[in-house]
Amino acid sequence: AQSVTQLGSHVSVSEGALVLLRCNYSSSVPPYLFWYVQYPNQGLQLLLKYTSAATLVKGINGFEAEFKKSETSFHLTKPSAHMSDAAEYFCAVRTGANSKLTFGKGITLSVRP
Amino acid sequence: GAVVSQHPSWVICKSGTSVKIECRSLDFQATTMFWYRQFPKQSLMLMATSNEGSKATYEQGVEKDKFLINHASLTLSTLTVTSAHPEDSSFYICSAEGGASRGQETQYFGPGTRLLVL
Protein backbone atom coordinates (compact mmCIF):
# COMPACT_ATOMS: atom_id res chain seq x y z
CA ALA A 1 0.00 0.00 0.00
CA GLN A 2 1.11 3.56 -0.61
CA SER A 3 0.27 6.74 1.22
CA VAL A 4 1.24 10.38 1.49
CA THR A 5 1.34 12.58 4.56
CA GLN A 6 1.25 16.34 4.33
CA LEU A 7 1.35 17.71 7.85
CA GLY A 8 -0.61 20.82 8.56
CA SER A 9 -3.25 22.39 6.37
CA HIS A 10 -1.92 25.90 5.96
CA VAL A 11 1.45 27.58 5.57
CA SER A 12 1.89 31.34 5.52
CA VAL A 13 5.09 33.06 4.42
CA SER A 14 6.13 36.59 3.60
CA GLU A 15 6.86 37.57 0.05
CA GLY A 16 10.51 36.87 -0.65
CA ALA A 17 10.81 34.29 2.13
CA LEU A 18 11.68 30.64 1.76
CA VAL A 19 8.84 28.27 0.98
CA LEU A 20 9.01 24.77 2.49
CA LEU A 21 6.11 22.37 2.07
CA ARG A 22 6.63 18.96 3.62
CA CYS A 23 5.67 15.60 2.18
CA ASN A 24 6.37 12.15 3.53
CA TYR A 25 5.43 9.00 1.70
CA SER A 26 5.01 5.34 2.38
CA SER A 27 5.61 2.79 -0.34
CA SER A 28 6.70 -0.84 -0.44
CA VAL A 29 8.45 -0.35 -3.78
CA PRO A 30 10.44 2.53 -5.29
CA PRO A 31 7.90 5.27 -5.86
CA TYR A 32 7.15 7.91 -8.40
CA LEU A 33 6.53 11.18 -6.55
CA PHE A 34 4.77 14.30 -7.74
CA TRP A 35 3.92 17.79 -6.62
CA TYR A 36 0.88 19.46 -8.13
CA VAL A 37 -0.43 22.99 -7.63
CA GLN A 38 -4.09 23.98 -7.77
CA TYR A 39 -5.30 27.54 -8.10
CA PRO A 40 -8.89 28.36 -7.08
CA ASN A 41 -11.50 26.75 -9.30
CA GLN A 42 -8.88 25.19 -11.54
CA GLY A 43 -7.45 21.76 -12.19
CA LEU A 44 -4.07 20.52 -11.03
CA GLN A 45 -0.86 21.63 -12.68
CA LEU A 46 2.23 19.45 -12.49
CA LEU A 47 5.04 21.29 -10.70
CA LEU A 48 7.65 18.56 -10.76
CA LYS A 49 8.12 14.82 -10.51
CA TYR A 50 10.64 12.27 -9.28
CA THR A 51 10.97 9.13 -11.38
CA SER A 52 14.14 7.50 -10.01
CA ALA A 53 16.63 9.68 -11.85
CA ALA A 54 18.26 12.63 -10.05
CA THR A 55 17.19 12.97 -6.43
CA LEU A 56 17.04 16.77 -6.66
CA VAL A 57 14.28 17.68 -9.05
CA LYS A 58 13.72 21.12 -10.46
CA GLY A 59 10.28 22.14 -11.58
CA ILE A 60 8.40 25.09 -12.92
CA ASN A 61 8.08 28.52 -11.29
CA GLY A 62 11.35 28.13 -9.37
CA PHE A 63 10.23 25.18 -7.26
CA GLU A 64 12.38 22.17 -6.51
CA ALA A 65 12.13 19.05 -4.40
CA GLU A 66 14.59 16.52 -3.06
CA PHE A 67 13.89 12.81 -2.79
CA LYS A 68 15.36 11.40 0.42
CA LYS A 69 14.84 7.69 0.63
CA SER A 70 16.23 7.39 4.16
CA GLU A 71 13.69 9.92 5.39
CA THR A 72 10.90 8.83 2.99
CA SER A 73 10.45 12.49 2.19
CA PHE A 74 9.92 14.65 -0.87
CA HIS A 75 9.72 18.20 0.47
CA LEU A 76 8.97 21.09 -1.89
CA THR A 77 10.99 24.29 -1.65
CA LYS A 78 11.30 27.66 -3.31
CA PRO A 79 13.97 30.16 -2.25
CA SER A 80 11.83 33.26 -2.57
CA ALA A 81 8.03 33.28 -2.40
CA HIS A 82 6.00 35.36 -4.80
CA MET A 83 2.43 36.51 -4.34
CA SER A 84 1.42 34.37 -7.31
CA ASP A 85 2.55 31.23 -5.45
CA ALA A 86 -0.51 31.41 -3.20
CA ALA A 87 -2.44 28.22 -3.98
CA GLU A 88 -3.18 24.68 -2.83
CA TYR A 89 -0.32 22.20 -3.15
CA PHE A 90 -0.72 18.45 -3.36
CA CYS A 91 1.96 15.81 -2.99
CA ALA A 92 1.19 12.47 -4.65
CA VAL A 93 2.76 9.03 -4.94
CA ARG A 94 2.44 6.28 -7.47
CA THR A 95 4.23 2.94 -7.55
CA GLY A 96 3.89 2.22 -11.24
CA ALA A 97 2.05 3.13 -14.40
CA ASN A 98 -0.77 0.75 -13.51
CA SER A 99 -1.16 1.86 -9.91
CA LYS A 100 -3.39 4.56 -8.51
CA LEU A 101 -2.12 8.06 -7.88
CA THR A 102 -2.47 8.62 -4.15
CA PHE A 103 -2.75 12.21 -2.99
CA GLY A 104 -1.97 13.88 0.27
CA LYS A 105 -4.72 16.02 1.72
CA GLY A 106 -3.11 19.15 0.36
CA ILE A 107 -1.73 22.27 1.97
CA THR A 108 -2.72 25.87 1.39
CA LEU A 109 0.12 28.32 0.86
CA SER A 110 -0.55 31.97 1.66
CA VAL A 111 1.94 34.70 0.80
CA ARG A 112 1.89 37.93 2.81
CA PRO A 113 2.95 41.20 1.19
CA GLY B 1 2.80 20.17 -24.08
CA ALA B 2 0.60 17.64 -22.26
CA VAL B 3 -2.54 19.73 -22.34
CA VAL B 4 -5.84 18.29 -21.14
CA SER B 5 -9.09 20.14 -21.66
CA GLN B 6 -12.53 19.71 -20.16
CA HIS B 7 -15.88 20.89 -21.39
CA PRO B 8 -17.95 22.45 -20.04
CA SER B 9 -16.06 24.33 -17.35
CA TRP B 10 -19.25 24.75 -15.37
CA VAL B 11 -22.81 23.56 -15.68
CA ILE B 12 -26.05 24.15 -13.80
CA CYS B 13 -28.85 21.67 -14.30
CA LYS B 14 -32.16 20.67 -12.81
CA SER B 15 -32.51 17.62 -10.62
CA GLY B 16 -33.26 14.52 -12.67
CA THR B 17 -31.47 15.58 -15.82
CA SER B 18 -28.28 14.06 -17.21
CA VAL B 19 -25.05 15.94 -17.76
CA LYS B 20 -22.14 14.96 -19.98
CA ILE B 21 -18.59 16.16 -19.33
CA GLU B 22 -15.86 15.76 -21.95
CA CYS B 23 -12.17 15.29 -21.29
CA ARG B 24 -9.70 15.62 -24.14
CA SER B 25 -5.95 15.22 -24.40
CA LEU B 26 -5.06 17.91 -26.93
CA ASP B 27 -1.46 17.19 -27.88
CA PHE B 28 -0.93 13.57 -26.96
CA GLN B 29 -2.72 10.25 -27.05
CA ALA B 30 -3.93 8.85 -23.77
CA THR B 31 -4.64 5.16 -23.44
CA THR B 32 -5.74 5.71 -19.87
CA MET B 33 -7.75 8.54 -18.40
CA PHE B 34 -9.03 9.07 -14.89
CA TRP B 35 -12.03 10.80 -13.36
CA TYR B 36 -11.83 12.44 -9.95
CA ARG B 37 -14.25 14.26 -7.74
CA GLN B 38 -13.19 17.01 -5.39
CA PHE B 39 -15.22 18.40 -2.51
CA PRO B 40 -14.50 21.89 -1.15
CA LYS B 41 -11.26 22.15 0.77
CA GLN B 42 -10.51 18.47 0.22
CA SER B 43 -8.20 16.33 -1.84
CA LEU B 44 -9.15 14.48 -5.00
CA MET B 45 -11.14 11.28 -4.84
CA LEU B 46 -10.62 8.82 -7.68
CA MET B 47 -13.95 7.75 -9.17
CA ALA B 48 -12.88 5.56 -12.07
CA THR B 49 -10.14 4.58 -14.47
CA SER B 50 -10.99 4.72 -18.14
CA ASN B 51 -9.13 2.70 -20.75
CA GLU B 52 -9.62 3.33 -24.45
CA GLY B 53 -11.86 0.73 -26.01
CA SER B 54 -12.78 -1.08 -22.82
CA LYS B 55 -15.08 -0.71 -19.86
CA ALA B 56 -14.11 1.65 -17.09
CA THR B 57 -12.97 0.40 -13.71
CA TYR B 58 -14.89 2.04 -10.89
CA GLU B 59 -13.68 2.61 -7.35
CA GLN B 60 -15.53 1.08 -4.48
CA GLY B 61 -18.64 3.03 -3.62
CA VAL B 62 -18.98 4.74 -7.00
CA GLU B 63 -22.19 3.85 -8.80
CA LYS B 64 -21.30 2.83 -12.34
CA ASP B 65 -24.90 3.22 -13.52
CA LYS B 66 -24.99 6.77 -12.25
CA PHE B 67 -21.59 7.85 -13.52
CA LEU B 68 -21.28 6.51 -17.05
CA ILE B 69 -17.80 6.66 -18.53
CA ASN B 70 -16.93 6.20 -22.17
CA HIS B 71 -13.41 6.28 -23.63
CA ALA B 72 -14.08 5.95 -27.33
CA SER B 73 -10.79 7.28 -28.65
CA LEU B 74 -7.23 7.90 -27.55
CA THR B 75 -7.98 11.59 -27.00
CA LEU B 76 -11.50 11.65 -25.58
CA SER B 77 -13.20 10.33 -22.47
CA THR B 78 -16.66 11.35 -21.32
CA LEU B 79 -18.37 11.24 -17.94
CA THR B 80 -22.16 11.32 -17.90
CA VAL B 81 -23.88 12.00 -14.61
CA THR B 82 -27.29 10.39 -15.06
CA SER B 83 -30.40 11.59 -13.25
CA ALA B 84 -28.35 14.14 -11.36
CA HIS B 85 -29.37 15.13 -7.85
CA PRO B 86 -28.15 17.97 -5.62
CA GLU B 87 -25.74 15.64 -3.81
CA ASP B 88 -23.94 15.14 -7.14
CA SER B 89 -22.96 18.79 -7.14
CA SER B 90 -19.19 18.88 -7.08
CA PHE B 91 -16.00 19.69 -8.94
CA TYR B 92 -15.12 16.94 -11.41
CA ILE B 93 -11.57 16.70 -12.73
CA CYS B 94 -10.18 14.36 -15.34
CA SER B 95 -6.59 13.38 -15.99
CA ALA B 96 -4.73 11.54 -18.70
CA GLU B 97 -1.58 9.45 -18.54
CA GLY B 98 1.26 11.01 -20.45
CA GLY B 99 2.13 7.93 -22.48
CA ALA B 100 5.53 7.04 -23.85
CA SER B 101 6.45 10.58 -24.87
CA ARG B 102 5.56 12.34 -21.62
CA GLY B 103 5.90 9.56 -19.08
CA GLN B 104 3.31 6.88 -18.59
CA GLU B 105 3.66 7.30 -14.83
CA THR B 106 2.58 10.94 -15.01
CA GLN B 107 -1.00 12.15 -14.98
CA TYR B 108 -1.87 15.48 -16.57
CA PHE B 109 -5.02 17.11 -15.31
CA GLY B 110 -7.80 19.02 -16.95
CA PRO B 111 -9.09 22.34 -15.61
CA GLY B 112 -12.13 20.76 -13.99
CA THR B 113 -15.90 21.05 -14.37
CA ARG B 114 -18.07 22.61 -11.69
CA LEU B 115 -21.48 20.92 -11.55
CA LEU B 116 -24.38 22.44 -9.66
CA VAL B 117 -27.62 20.49 -9.52
CA LEU B 118 -30.66 22.47 -8.43
Boltz contact constraints between the chains, C-beta under 6 A:
constraints:
  - contact:
      token1: [A, 32]
      token2: [B, 105]
      max_distance: 6.0
  - contact:
      token1: [A, 42]
      token2: [B, 111]
      max_distance: 6.0
  - contact:
      token1: [A, 43]
      token2: [B, 93]
      max_distance: 6.0
  - contact:
      token1: [A, 43]
      token2: [B, 109]
      max_distance: 6.0
  - contact:
      token1: [A, 43]
      token2: [B, 110]
      max_distance: 6.0
  - contact:
      token1: [A, 43]
      token2: [B, 111]
      max_distance: 6.0
  - contact:
      token1: [A, 43]
      token2: [B, 112]
      max_distance: 6.0
  - contact:
      token1: [A, 44]
      token2: [B, 109]
      max_distance: 6.0
  - contact:
      token1: [A, 49]
      token2: [B, 106]
      max_distance: 6.0
  - contact:
      token1: [A, 94]
      token2: [B, 105]
      max_distance: 6.0
  - contact:
      token1: [A, 97]
      token2: [B, 104]
      max_distance: 6.0
  - contact:
      token1: [A, 97]
      token2: [B, 105]
      max_distance: 6.0
  - contact:
      token1: [A, 101]
      token2: [B, 107]
      max_distance: 6.0
  - contact:
      token1: [A, 103]
      token2: [B, 43]
      max_distance: 6.0
  - contact:
      token1: [A, 103]
      token2: [B, 44]
      max_distance: 6.0
  - contact:
      token1: [A, 105]
      token2: [B, 43]
      max_distance: 6.0
  - contact:
      token1: [A, 106]
      token2: [B, 43]
      max_distance: 6.0
